Amino acid sequence: MSTDLPSPDSSHAGAVQSLSEAELRARVVSALREVLPADSVLSAREQIVPYECDGLTAYRQRPLAVAIPDTEAQVQAVLQTCHRLGVPVVARGAGTGLSGGALPLARGVTLSLARFNRIVEIDPLARTAVVQCGVRNLAISEAAAGHGLYYAPDPSSQIACTIGGNVAENSGGVHCLKYGLTVHNVLKVRGFTVEGEPIEFGGEALDAPGYDLLALVHGSEGMLAVTTEVTVRLLPRPQLARCIMASFGDVRSAGDAVAAVIGAGMIPAGLEMMDKPMVAAAEDFVRAGYDLDAAAILLCESDGTPEEVEEEIGRMSQVLTAAGATRIAVSESEQERLTFWSGRKNAFPASGRISPDYMCMDSTIPRKRLADILLAIAEMERKYQLRCVNVFHAGDGNLHPLILFDANDAQQLERAEAFGADILETSVAMGGTITGEHGVGVEKLSSMCVQFTPAEREQMLAIKRAFDPDGLLNPGKLIPTLARCAEYNKMIVRGGRLPFPELERF
């Protein structure tokens, strides 16, 4: 049984892959300029440097070239050209991903979809929006606001991240507890296979003909198809939303309070947790009025009609107090509610102000283990001699520990990687998973060896082969090779800036 994808076996592909990098770049650039305007193909060093990484800046690689199409016909032509040449393609949106999913290949093409930023249609009666893949998450809600509607999934990067990237990673956000992840709010995805064949997943009707593959493309990290257009579900804006800020003297009480709220039969619009170091960093950045003496705080939101909100806020306050809250503040205005959330929404930039670099992890655990994982991370801080600030989608157990380090110090980077792997392994041991919404990319390849058996990984590769037999669409991501898992199991640490054997043949 093989867990490696085959190399392209056409004579064209073989001839191209035998070329030097400079010769290959010249061949690829020339071919791309036959299907794109000259200024839509970037190959000079100063032009492609901005594309060398995504939000995971610890790993960088420049591609052969960057193609920036304007139309779906041009996307199709780029894919057909690269497939004919046997050259791999990595699709890229805004580059806000945090797992290296858009990391380029040295002998590959980066397909930038930044120009696909048009909102095609807002249908207030059907409560849907048809948008191109490069439309920013927040822009959908801004466009729908005049109809009293909005798009519910709201990642913290929503001001910049694109809907195409949200589909690729199945992104969530602070309100996903009540309103669901991207997959629960998308009706249809349109795009192209690696060969340039048009493909659609889902549909605007209640059910779509054929196999139900809509969920499959969500979280597929650009490995099955290139998304160009998405139809999303819109929701009516709640009449009122209010937020509770609850302080706790220890993380155990805060974690137990999360379980108590859900156990009482309430599904808050948002339920987030921040530990003391994260609270301090966020408060210094945005002045949200956070309790700096608390060991942890919870942000617990209710939305709906005024009557529903009043009743739910009262119930939640009682549950939080019974669970050990030392202080409770309830927003009295929309501005105060947004202020409470501003610290949580700016947790990542706030962390960037207190450390040269940070590695944002992403795993999920059962809600009842929140305190256990926090205490385990505190032990890891001592073990790896690095600080870590913690913020959680507490309601659904999705963790975002931010490991603080200096990437200019190779030893610190190595310790940060080991720290992150330890968090992921511990999450699995506690009954969780290695990712909630940031994806696997290249960051979590080794951790896939812990989470899944060889047989399970082979099933994933079988799906990949069904869509991309030659392994040219974002290869080397998400699914580790046998070689990587063998090394990981032997605890062998690779050196170099790109410790990913999955990428080496490209």
Helices and strands as residue ranges (DSSP letters): H 11-17, H 21-32, G 38-40, E 41-42, H 45-48, G 49-51, E 65-67, H 72-85, E 89-92, E 109-112, E 119-123, E 128-132, H 137-144, G 145-147, E 149-150, H 163-169, H 176-179, G 182-184, E 186-192, E 198-202, H 214-217, E 226-233, E 235-236, E 240-248, H 251-263, E 270-275, H 276-286, E 296-304, H 306-322, E 325-330, H 334-345, H 347-352, E 357-360, E 363-364, G 367-369, H 370-384, E 388-393, G 394-396, E 398-405, H 410-429, H 445-451, H 454-467, H 482-489, G 501-503
